[in-house]
Every structure is written in C-alpha cells, then in structure tokens.
Amino acid sequence: MKAYIQLTLAQLRLFGRNRQVLFWTLLFPVFFMVMLGSFMGNGSGVSLNGIVIDEDQSTASQALVQALSAQDALIDFEISTDRKKSLVALKEGDTQIVAIIRKGYQESISTHGSRESQTETKLDEAAKIEAHYDETNLTTSQLALTVLSQEVDAVSKSLANYTPVVSVEAFAVESLHLKYIDFLVPGILAMMIMSNNLNGVAGQIASWRERGILRRMQSTTLRSGTFIAAQITARLALNGLQALIVVLVGMIFFGTQVNGSWLLLFLFVVLGTLTFMSIGFIIAGLAKTPESAGPISGFISFPMLFVGGVFFPIKSMPEFLQPIVKLLPISHLTTALRQVMNVGAGITELGSEALLLAGWMIVAFIISTITFKWE
C-alpha cells in the first residue's frame, strides 16, 4: 500500500513539474474550447439575407414590400433599386434570394379584382414576383423561397378576401435550446480524455522502458499491479481535475449546464480514462521506442477526433460510415457525456454506452497484459 501511494504521488509530481504537460493537458484544451466557443458557440439558429426590388412603385407593390420587410424571423430583406447589383450580390453569396416586383404589378391585381368570378383567373395572367436564388446552395435557397412564397400567398389571400375552410390547431412543446458550445464542451472533454491517456501513456511508458526505469522497477519487490494501479490513480486525478476545469469554464463563460448527474458524468470520465489507458498500454507494448509510440498513437487518435463526434455530429457523416464509427470508443464516450450534460440522461438510458466502453476496456486490458514488457 505504501508503494502504491508513493508511486501515485511521484506520478502527480511529474505532472506538476512538467510545464508542457500542464499546458497541453489543462490549458490548451480550455484555450481551444474558448476560441471555438467564441466564434461558433452562439450559432444555433438560421439567418438569411434577401433583397427586394420594387420596379412597379405603386401602392400595392409598396404594401408587399412592407409585408416582406415586416417579417424578420428568418429573412432580413433589404430594399434596393438596382437589379444588376443585387444579382451580382446573389452570385457572390452575399445574399440568398432576390425578389423583384415587376412593373405592372398593381395593374394585374386590379384586373383580377374586377373579374366576376375567381375561377376565371388564369395563372399566367396573375401578378408575379420574380425570385432569383442560388442553385448551388439549395438548403438555404429552398428555405428562403418557402418564406417568400408564404408571405406572397398571405398577401394574395387578403386581396381575394379568402376565408380558410381548414385551420391548424398548434400545440407548443418546450424543447432544449442547445447551442454549438453545448455540443462542443462534452466533445472537448472526450478529446482530452483520449489524448491524455492514449497518447500520454504510450509515450511515457515507452520512454521509461528505453531509459531503463521499468527495468529497475522490475528488479525491486514492486509488483506490476501496484505500478499500473498507481498510474491509473494519478491519471484519474488529473482527468478529474481537467474535466472539472473544462465544465466550469463552459458554465462561467458560455452558460453551458450539467442537466444530469455529476456523479454519472464522473463515472463516464473514469470509464473513458480506463478504456484509453488500456489502449495506451497496448501501444506502449508494441512500440519499440518513444519515437515510434508517437506516430502509432497519432495514427489511432487523430482520425477519431473527426469521426468520433468530437466536433461534428455522427449523424452528419455518410450512412455507410456510421455503423463503423459507432463501434469506436470515442463515439460512445462523446454520446454519453453529451446525454448527461445536455439532456440529463440517467444510467438506464446510457446503459449501452457504458457496456460498450466497458467491453473496450476489458478487451484492451487483456491485450495490454499480453503485450506489456518491462524491457
């Protein structure tokens, strides 16, 4: 027990004395999160820009312009008189839609209003609004067209004294108002757990083996289980402090919340630490030198940063890739941390993530015991 405590304290002293370790494990992830959160953290909604041009300059056309300008929920319409300049702005991506009220708009409305029956109205003779949009970005363009069509349809119905026969009864449901920073903080936390334990363990153990530190430990009465337990305890303490700092920074500066249990959040921090430590021990056993341990760790961890749901949702990836991604331990760790922090999920909802992480940990631990070498 005494050897275990001394080894744990010695490892913590090594962390404390190494300023590079403190920076890369504690300060850099926080700095990275603050930078991304400052630029993208509040991007939770959709904002579109549009230009409306009134070529008719009539009372009816001005009423339509006012109706389009009054709605600013999705499209912020700017009034212009220069068709050519507006279309250039559309081509350059500065706006998403250009609506042009053609000359003769009011005359067309007056003609249709004087008819004895609306059924005689032909579509080709109706007053039309030109809508120019960017076909290379159909997602935003279709949204802009939908909003424009709804506003024009509302004006058309009011002019025709339209009385609706079927109506919609709306029921409001309060949903989670999540920003990108709410998605990012658990991802940064998972990234740090993976990097510290997979890359850190592999590099440190390989370095100690090359310098003969492990060989000298083996010649003493120290048991391998005591050595590994001390490593686990020291890294759990470091990761626990790291997780607390990241979550507190997110809460103080960006208003993120932990809607679930702090204990459950810490449980997944522990589970993720043990899982990636076991993988790190495998790499340390396979790598002959510290120089080779780094590239091997990077080869494994670097792709997982981009496909494991750290920065981008797994659902946004190609469908053929998603089943493979969902087998990776980082994807289950990011999912579990987000569910606890953002949704407030309990252990029953996250049982599959816990089991899969535990399965990775057990398999990796067994392999690491086979591949681990003192010399």
Secondary structure by P-SEA (a helix, b strand, c coil): caaaaaaaaaaaaaaaacaaaaaaaccaaaaaaaaaaaacccccbbbbbbbbbbccccaaaaaaaaaaaaccccccccccccaaaaaaaaaaccccbbbbbccaaaaaaaaaaaccccccccccccbbbbbbbcccccaaaaaaaaaaaaaaaaaaaaaaccccccccbbbbbbccccccccccaaaaaaaaaaaacaaaaaaaaaaaaaaaaaaaaaaccccaaaaaaaaaaaaaaaaaaaaaaaaaaaaacccccccccaaaaaaaaaaaaaaaaaaaaaaaaacccaaaaaaaaaacccccccccccccccccccccaaaaaaacaaaaaaaaaaaacccccccccaaaaaaaaaaaaaaaaaaaaaacccc
